[in-house]
Amino acid sequence: MRPMASTAFELKGKAVFVAGHRGMVGSALMRRLAREQADLLTVSRSEVDLRDQAAVNAWFAAKRPQAVFLAAAKVGGIVANNTLRAEFLYDNLAISANVIQAAHANGCEKLMFFGSSCIYPRLAPQPLREDSMLTGPLEPTNEPYAIAKIAGIKMAEAYRSQYGADFISVMPTNLYGPGDNYHPEYSHVVAALIRRFHEAKVSGAADVVVWGTGKPRREFLYVDDLADACIHLMKTYSSPELVNIGTGEDITIAEFARVVAATVGYRGEISFDTSRPDGTPRKLLDVGRLAKLGWRATTSLEDGIKLAYQAYLNETKQAAE
Ligand SMILES: NC(=O)c1ccc[n+]([C@@H]2O[C@H](COP(=O)([O-])OP(=O)(O)OC[C@H]3O[C@@H](n4cnc5c(N)ncnc54)[C@H](OP(=O)(O)O)[C@@H]3O)[C@@H](O)[C@H]2O)c1
């Protein structure tokens, strides 16, 4: 393996574009970047749909961001990924291709691309190392998303090797926290469980059904920890190799459901709907590379779920007002 280059990149005073700034990751990046004295650039989807190549090129030519966090993507849980297969492939390919090319063509000095731990091969050895990407078949339920994300990572890598662009890619684990999507069918597991346990508590339901067997093991990272890791890497890391971002610890969905139920204050039964798909049996990142680069997660699962539940209560209250 090539040595990991470490170069200092200053964010202070730079024009920094957060693509997807209203999303869970993008808004966490905005919160964290507020401490960097950067000139933050954002654009709403109604002004520039990032699938629209001409609109993206015109916006980059006008704004000329010096650094880009590419946190815009079509994202969803297992049902959304499996049913909206064409949209997950097309949107994510188009967004990555348009933004990466426009960044390069308009003199962007540094770009961070976001992959995801769910794009590693379904049965890759655990904990998942960065070099296991493309070593085996993908999880069929999210193959379109994975193919698009892998293409984005390969683009960042190719722009580095062909043009010398300082484009890097990170692989976050499952994230949770403020700004999560609580859609009843299309959400990720953390948001889905917070919502279901909260609604059961409020309605006094005696049982909450959790999808799948409860046996798969998952790792969860609080999204503000992710943002902190991204800023650290943006400032210090420059290399074609991916960097996993996670806690390095996993938990079964059943145990996790109990943590969420306790945080929410739900005291009824928890049962498992085994007719629902489990997805990948285990998903834990090897965070050795990230640790060597000088960063580790600091928010415990219990504290993170408390913060996420508070954010859920605030967000649903705001939506109702
Ligand atoms: N969430 C996770 O657990 C997780 C885990 C690993 C990696 N990641 C990666 O992190 C990145 C961000 O994920 P997230 O969870 O923050 O997703 P998210 O909350 O759904 O946010 C996605 C953002 O992208 C924007 N977007 C989507 N399509 C767009 C388009 N055509 N034009 C302009 N903007 C568009 C959305 O805009 P609107 O606000 O207008 O909808 C939204 O702001 C993704 O690359 C994802 O793969 C996420």
The ligand as an SDF file (V2000), in Angstrom:
LIG
                    3D

 48 52  0  0  0  0  0  0  0  0999 V2000
  -27.2360    8.6730    6.6520 N   0  0  0  0  0  0  0  0  0  0  0  0
  -26.3450    7.7180    6.8220 C   0  0  0  0  0  0  0  0  0  0  0  0
  -26.4730    6.8520    7.6860 O   0  0  0  0  0  0  0  0  0  0  0  0
  -25.1230    7.6830    5.9400 C   0  0  0  0  0  0  0  0  0  0  0  0
  -24.2000    6.6750    6.1630 C   0  0  0  0  0  0  0  0  0  0  0  0
  -23.0740    6.6100    5.3770 C   0  0  0  0  0  0  0  0  0  0  0  0
  -22.8830    7.5460    4.3810 C   0  0  0  0  0  0  0  0  0  0  0  0
  -23.7830    8.5220    4.1680 N   0  0  0  0  0  0  0  0  0  0  0  0
  -23.5340    9.4540    3.0640 C   0  0  0  0  0  0  0  0  0  0  0  0
  -23.5840   10.8000    3.4930 O   0  0  0  0  0  0  0  0  0  0  0  0
  -24.1120   11.6080    2.4530 C   0  0  0  0  0  0  0  0  0  0  0  0
  -25.2810   12.4300    2.9610 C   0  0  0  0  0  0  0  0  0  0  0  0
  -26.2780   11.5860    3.5110 O   0  0  0  0  0  0  0  0  0  0  0  0
  -27.4430   12.1540    4.4610 P   0  0  0  0  0  0  0  0  0  0  0  0
  -27.7840   11.0800    5.3970 O   0  0  0  0  0  0  0  0  0  0  0  0
  -27.0830   13.4950    4.9650 O   0  0  0  0  0  0  0  0  0  0  0  0
  -28.6560   12.2680    3.4130 O   0  0  0  0  0  0  0  0  0  0  0  0
  -29.9120   13.2230    3.4550 P   0  0  0  0  0  0  0  0  0  0  0  0
  -30.2290   13.6480    4.8490 O   0  0  0  0  0  0  0  0  0  0  0  0
  -30.9670   12.5630    2.6490 O   0  0  0  0  0  0  0  0  0  0  0  0
  -29.4020   14.5180    2.6830 O   0  0  0  0  0  0  0  0  0  0  0  0
  -29.1020   14.4650    1.3410 C   0  0  0  0  0  0  0  0  0  0  0  0
  -29.0040   15.8760    0.8180 C   0  0  0  0  0  0  0  0  0  0  0  0
  -28.7440   15.7910   -0.5940 O   0  0  0  0  0  0  0  0  0  0  0  0
  -29.6080   16.6920   -1.2390 C   0  0  0  0  0  0  0  0  0  0  0  0
  -29.9220   16.2390   -2.5900 N   0  0  0  0  0  0  0  0  0  0  0  0
  -30.3600   15.0040   -2.9700 C   0  0  0  0  0  0  0  0  0  0  0  0
  -30.5890   14.9910   -4.2780 N   0  0  0  0  0  0  0  0  0  0  0  0
  -30.3010   16.2420   -4.7330 C   0  0  0  0  0  0  0  0  0  0  0  0
  -30.3560   16.8340   -6.0080 C   0  0  0  0  0  0  0  0  0  0  0  0
  -30.7490   16.1530   -7.0830 N   0  0  0  0  0  0  0  0  0  0  0  0
  -29.9820   18.1370   -6.1130 N   0  0  0  0  0  0  0  0  0  0  0  0
  -29.6020   18.8390   -5.0320 C   0  0  0  0  0  0  0  0  0  0  0  0
  -29.5240   18.3320   -3.8050 N   0  0  0  0  0  0  0  0  0  0  0  0
  -29.8800   17.0310   -3.6590 C   0  0  0  0  0  0  0  0  0  0  0  0
  -30.8550   16.7570   -0.3910 C   0  0  0  0  0  0  0  0  0  0  0  0
  -31.5190   17.9470   -0.6960 O   0  0  0  0  0  0  0  0  0  0  0  0
  -32.9910   18.2860   -0.1640 P   0  0  0  0  0  0  0  0  0  0  0  0
  -32.7580   18.8520    1.1960 O   0  0  0  0  0  0  0  0  0  0  0  0
  -33.5060   19.2900   -1.1290 O   0  0  0  0  0  0  0  0  0  0  0  0
  -33.7490   16.9980   -0.1680 O   0  0  0  0  0  0  0  0  0  0  0  0
  -30.2630   16.7110    0.9980 C   0  0  0  0  0  0  0  0  0  0  0  0
  -29.8920   17.9950    1.4480 O   0  0  0  0  0  0  0  0  0  0  0  0
  -24.5200   10.6520    1.3260 C   0  0  0  0  0  0  0  0  0  0  0  0
  -23.5090   10.6290    0.3510 O   0  0  0  0  0  0  0  0  0  0  0  0
  -24.5840    9.3160    2.0050 C   0  0  0  0  0  0  0  0  0  0  0  0
  -24.2760    8.2790    1.1300 O   0  0  0  0  0  0  0  0  0  0  0  0
  -24.9080    8.6320    4.9380 C   0  0  0  0  0  0  0  0  0  0  0  0
  1  2  1  0
  2  3  2  0
  2  4  1  0
  4  5  1  0
  4 48  2  0
  5  6  2  0
  6  7  1  0
  7  8  2  0
  8  9  1  0
  8 48  1  0
  9 10  1  0
  9 46  1  0
 10 11  1  0
 11 12  1  0
 11 44  1  0
 12 13  1  0
 13 14  1  0
 14 15  2  0
 14 16  1  0
 14 17  1  0
 17 18  1  0
 18 19  2  0
 18 20  1  0
 18 21  1  0
 21 22  1  0
 22 23  1  0
 23 24  1  0
 23 42  1  0
 24 25  1  0
 25 26  1  0
 25 36  1  0
 26 27  1  0
 26 35  1  0
 27 28  2  0
 28 29  1  0
 29 30  1  0
 29 35  2  0
 30 31  1  0
 30 32  2  0
 32 33  1  0
 33 34  2  0
 34 35  1  0
 36 37  1  0
 36 42  1  0
 37 38  1  0
 38 39  2  0
 38 40  1  0
 38 41  1  0
 42 43  1  0
 44 45  1  0
 44 46  1  0
 46 47  1  0
M  CHG  2   8   1  16  -1
M  END
$$$$
